[in-house]
Structure formats: C-alpha cells, structure tokens
Amino acid sequence: MVLKEDEQRARLAISQSLRELGQEPPATLDLRRIPFSGQWGMASSVCMQLTRSNGSAPAPEGLSKKERQELRQKEAAAARERAQNLAEQVASKLSKQGLFADVQAQNGFVNMYFDTADVARRLLQGVHATAAGYGRGAPKTETVMVEYGQLNTHKDGHVGHLRNISLGDALSNILTHDGYQVLKATYIGDIGAHVMKWLWGYRKWHSHEELRADDGRWWEGIYVESNRAIGDNPEYEREYRELFAAWDRREPEVVELWNRTRDVSLRYLHYLFDQLDVHFDVWFYESQFEDPGREVVRELLEKGIAEVDQGAPVVRLDQKLGLERETYRTLILQRSDGTSLYQTKELALTRAKFEGYPIARALNVVDVRQTLYFQQVFKTLELLGYQEAVKSTHVPYEYVTLATGAMSSRQGNVVPYAEFAAELQERALATVRVKNPSMPPEQQERVARIVAQGAMKFGMLDRDNTKLLVFDREEALDFDGFSAPYVQYAHARACRILEQGPEIAWEELRAADLSEVETNLLETIGGFTDSVERASRELKPLHVVTYAYNLARSFNEFYRESPVLRSEGDTRNLRLALVYASRTTLANALGLLGIHAPEVM
C-alpha cells in the first residue's frame, strides 16, 4: 500500500519535472520497481521513450548496406546521448523536490530511491492502521459472481470436490480483497441420471432404512451399488429406465420420493460446506433450469440457430460462426426423446445469472475437462444475441487423482471428505499434543481442526490451477515445508511474542540501521498488495499461497537472527512492530485462502 502510494508520487514528480523542461509526459509513463537491495527504488525509461519518439530523418537514397548500418548506429548513439541528457535534467529537478533519498541518471534511465527508514516506518504504521484491511485494493464498481462447489445430492463429497471448493472460495476472497463486490454461488446437481439411479437402488433395497443427513458414505454407497447393478443386469437397467420415464412424467410417487430424499441430502451438503467454513450467497439448483432450458432450445430452433439431427436439436457452431477449422464443433441441446441434458440447463443458468443479479462478470470454477463444453454454451448464447455470454468465464483446473489412478464415484474408489478430514485431524492432533502438552484437551482438539482444515485447503491450492494434482496421503499429511501448518505456526509464533512483549509505541518507530533480514521481511510484507492484485487479475490463488509461504519463511529467518524480547529501546519497539505486521499479513493471506490463523499451536 505504501509502495503503491510512493509509485504514484514518483509518477507525478516525473511528469511535473518533464513539463518544466518543456516535455509533455506520455499518456503511459513507464515506471518499474528496482530489485530490492536494502533500499526501495523506482526506475523510469521515459526519457528514452521521449527521445525515440522524436524520430530521425529518413536515410538518404543510394546508400550501401554498410553505410546504412553505420548511419543507424550513429542515430542510436545520438538517441542514447539525448536520453541520458534528458535523464540528467529530470534527475536534477527530482533531487530538489525532497521526495527521494537519492536520484540517479544511468544509461537514459531515471532511478529514484526512497529513504529506507521512512518507508519502513510508514509501511509498519500502515499495516497497523488498516489491520484486517491491509492489502485491500481500491473499491471497484464491478460485481462478480463466482460459481463453485457444484456438489450432487444423493452422493458424498470427496477429495476431488475439495480442490474445486478451495479454489472457488479462495478466488472469491481474493477478488473481494482486491476491491470487487463478489457473490459466491453454487450450482447443485439435484436431478439427472445419478439421482434416478440412487432412487432406484433405494426403493429396491434400502427403503426400510432411515435417511441420513450426517453420513455421506451411506448416500455414496447406495449410488455405487445401484450403478454397478444397473450396468451388470439388463433387467435392472430396464427398471431404472422405467423410473426415469416416470420422473419425466412427474408421477406423484416418484416426485414425492425425490423431494423427501433431496431435502435430507441437501442437509448433508450444508453440513459438509459448514465443516469447510464455506458459505454461499446464492444457491442454484439444476432442477430449477429444466423447463427454462427447454425454452432456450425452442428459441434456438425458432430462430434457425439450431436444427434437428436424428431427432435431437443441435447447433453446428463452426458452421454458424463461419469457421473452416474445427473449433467449437456441434453442441447437442437435448436427447432425441426430448429429455434435457446438462447443457440444456446450463444455457438457462447462464442467462439467469445476469438477469437475476446485478453482475458484470460470471466465473465458473469447473474442471478442465469441461473447457469445450463451456465454450460451446457461451458461443451458442452469443449466436442467440445474448451478449452477456461474453462476460462469462470458465476458470479451469485439473482434477485430483489417486496414486493408483483417477477417482470415480461410479467405481467407488473416491477418498471421501470425511475420511480425509479425520485422518488429517488425527495427525494434526498428535503434533499439537507434542508441541503443547499442557494445553487443555478441548483446545488441542480445536487447534487440530484448524490445522487439519488448513492442510487440506493449502494442499489443494499449492499447485497451479492447470496442473494435475496427485493426491498422496504422505504429502497431504506433511506438516513441514511448503504447507499451511508451516505458515500457521509462524503466525502462532508471532502471537506468542506479542503476548509476551510490551505495547508498541507506533508513533515513536525508529527504523535506522536495519539488518538484512529486517529489510527482507519489510520488503515481503510490502509485497502483499501486489500478490493479491496478481492473483485477482490472473484468477490464480497460487500467487497468494506462494506469498504466504515466503512471508512465513522470511519471518522465521527474522525470528532466528533478530532477538525481539531480549532487545531494548527503539530496536525492540521496531522489531515488535515487525512481528505485528508479520502476524497481521500472515492472517490476512491465510484468510484469503479460507484458512484460519491459530494463535497457538
């Protein structure tokens, strides 16, 4: 935040100096940070930009190739000289403004350095003043809807879902911190083949059992059992098809069973999201968009955008867009029997987001295998004249696999969320007991839950969205190195120091004679806003994950080499302020990732 303010001050100062020299500053004034080496600085190539824009006279005709080359070299040398002369004049004027500790003109660049002690003082005071708001971007007018956590009723949540939920929630938090208004939305799959298979199996073998709102394994078990039985037995397949047809006719008995089981299953999904501390502003359901989806299909047919092929309505996207190369292929809108497909409802959902909510953008966090699917849906709506479709973005991520191969609920080889969470919590609890044997058991359990949840989410975010994530239990339970517990422990360590130390005299901070580890820590703290902005711009929470780890590492180096409580006077006051700023920034970074920052571990 302080560095951003200094950057703006540097731009204004350069522009003013150029105007005083009779030069009009360019619309975009180049300014970049000088690699930190104990002093913060900015460099600008504006003088080279201005002297180049003056141009040079056209080369005389009749020159040989060698003569033209020599002429270009002379012109380049003259341009460098003009740039250096202008840079020296600008540097002279900047030096007199009192904004910078040092200003240099080097090779046509204007290099401006700030007073390290002054920046350190203002940075630390800024973190203290803004606290939980530190790193927050300027308020933006856009509202963004982020859709994620697309779980299915009548099934369990598993490790694969955890990556989706962690990514979507972190992205929502980051966009919010960057200044956007954000609506967190989920789209629950409460109808479709998986539901009908579950209902068939439940009626056939489990109708005597009580519906369970707290046992995902029970729901998943019935689905896996039914799916296998239907695949192995033609008679069961026929019964399942008959049930599906009865659903399409909305026979009361089937609708009642669906409603009753759906309600209980949704209670379990709410429970699962609560366990992850994930909460949504908007809940969409697939069942809401079955009829609206059919209306979109009718509209596409009426306008000649869609056509019927072998009884099914389709959109030949490449043909409609005039593309010779196969790009978007053909989108099938419905089955030939008139029943809807997932994309039928997606068309209606995409429209409903913009028609029902005041949003400027809609982000769909869905795995990379659906990339073509979303391209087809958005392009189809564009052909229909629905221009808001261009404001919809698919945020892809690679899926999670087991060490033994891809997970599939149809095959029953998923790692359930509850099992994963319990295993991590057991390991976390063992670590907490070793580190804090005198801590009350209830508090040990509470801290272990925080640490386990952090390990799960961090482990789902510590790779690029587009990288395959191979779930390995040993790696997932590793509490050292590049992990949430490492960052959380740094935060707890900072809390312990502040608890034992005196109050910080914020108005009396003195930052003279900073050590290398102290300036490195300050530089890392100061980079938080950039990390948030980049993650928001690129839709990649990994940038905040990496930042949080680097800050924890920088703080631990500071902790080892710069005694805090044993120091005295101004030194202790400054180091306590560094600890406070580290703790605050660590908590903010973890919070953006949906991870709690414990005060003790």
Secondary structure, DSSP 8 states (H G I E B T S, - for coil): -HHHHHHHHHHHHHHHHHHHTT----SS---EE---SSS-EEEE-HHHHHHHHT------TT--HHHHHHHHHHHHHHHHHHHHHHHHHHHHHHHTTTS-SEEEEETTEEEEE--HHHHHHHHHHHHHHHGGGTT-----S-EEEEE----BTTS--BHHHHHHHHHHHHHHHHHHHTT-EEEEEEEEB-SSHHHHHHHHHIIIIITTS---SS-HHHHHHHHHHHHHHHHH-HHHHHHHHHHHHHHHTT-HHHHHHHHHHHHHHHHHHHHHHHHTT---SEEEEGGGGHHHHHHHHHHHHHTTSSEEETTEEEEEHHHHTT-SS-SS-EEE-B-TTS-B-HHHHHHHHHHHHHHHS--SEEEEEEEGGGHHHHHHHHHHHHHTT-GGGGGEEEEEE--EEETTEE--TTTT---BHHHHHHHHHHHHHHHHHHH-TTS-HHHHHHHHHHHHHHHHHHHHHSS-TTS-EEE-HHHHT--SSSSHHHHHHHHHHHHHHHHHS----GGG----S--HHHHHHHHHHHTHHHHHHHHHHHT-THHHHHHHHHHHHHHHHHHHHS-STT--HHHHHHHHHHHHHHHHHHHHHHHHTT----S--
